[in-house]
């Protein structure tokens, strides 16, 4: 996925929680805009280990491995944004 595409989703007003899907089948939910940090080639995702959803660690994922972004509350006709090749 391109930096600008993920940047727009992350900074959309009002913010909508979203899920990023990766090439290896993993996915990560971003519930707050402060829980993801972008660089030109990576996204750092804050991961909570408790029940309060506040991250206590972060993992780095290459933007090349982000294949789609979708709203967390997607219904059947879900909106999905796929990475451009």
DAZIZI-V468316 format. One record per residue. N is the residue number from 1. D_CENTER is the distance of its C-alpha to the mean C-alpha in Angstrom with 1 decimal. Layout:
n->N d_center->D_CENTER
n->N d_center->D_CENTER
This chain:
n->1 d_center->10.7
n->2 d_center->12.4
n->3 d_center->11.6
n->4 d_center->12.9
n->5 d_center->10.8
n->6 d_center->7.4
n->7 d_center->9.8
n->8 d_center->11.2
n->9 d_center->8.3
n->10 d_center->7.6
n->11 d_center->11.4
n->12 d_center->12.5
n->13 d_center->15.5
n->14 d_center->15.7
n->15 d_center->12.1
n->16 d_center->10.8
n->17 d_center->8.5
n->18 d_center->5.8
n->19 d_center->5.0
n->20 d_center->4.0
n->21 d_center->7.6
n->22 d_center->9.7
n->23 d_center->13.3
n->24 d_center->14.8
n->25 d_center->13.6
n->26 d_center->11.4
n->27 d_center->8.2
n->28 d_center->6.2
n->29 d_center->6.0
n->30 d_center->5.3
n->31 d_center->8.9
n->32 d_center->10.0
n->33 d_center->9.4
n->34 d_center->11.3
n->35 d_center->9.2
n->36 d_center->7.1
n->37 d_center->9.6
n->38 d_center->10.0
n->39 d_center->13.1
n->40 d_center->14.6
n->41 d_center->13.7
n->42 d_center->11.0
n->43 d_center->7.9
n->44 d_center->9.1
n->45 d_center->7.4
n->46 d_center->10.1
n->47 d_center->11.6
n->48 d_center->14.4
n->49 d_center->17.5
n->50 d_center->19.5
n->51 d_center->19.6
n->52 d_center->18.8
n->53 d_center->14.9
n->54 d_center->15.6
n->55 d_center->14.1
n->56 d_center->17.0
n->57 d_center->15.5
n->58 d_center->12.6
n->59 d_center->11.8
n->60 d_center->11.4
n->61 d_center->9.9
n->62 d_center->11.6
n->63 d_center->10.1
n->64 d_center->13.0
n->65 d_center->11.5
n->66 d_center->8.4
n->67 d_center->10.4
n->68 d_center->8.7
n->69 d_center->6.3
n->70 d_center->8.3
n->71 d_center->9.4
n->72 d_center->10.0
n->73 d_center->13.6
n->74 d_center->14.2
n->75 d_center->17.8
n->76 d_center->19.8
n->77 d_center->19.5
n->78 d_center->15.7
n->79 d_center->14.1
n->80 d_center->11.9
n->81 d_center->11.1
n->82 d_center->12.0
n->83 d_center->12.2
n->84 d_center->15.7
n->85 d_center->18.0
